[in-house]
């Protein structure tokens, strides 16, 4: 029988402005490198970062819940000028956060 995936709880937010800026820059870089750079990528990164930071300021530290919040709120974003959608953005945010915390994302570890 397989073991359930343990939740990942982030430490409390200490510097929301710095965390938001880092996430927006890192996500924009990822978006531009994953396919082709698009003007809308910066807007997508800013929106996802704002959602993430707002959720953190409201006390949400569970990474899974943060991903769900990004998916839910990014559904209102117009992705018609992009290769991406809300699920790709939320997953990318999760990967960037896990990388920054030193988690090995390979093979479900």
Secondary structure, 3 states (H helix, E strand, C coil): CCCCCCCCECCCCCCHHHHHHHHHHHHHHHHHHHCCCCCHHHHHHHHHHHHHHHHHHCCCCEHHHHHHHHHHHHCCCCCCCCCCCHHHHHHHHHHHHHHHCCCCCHHHC
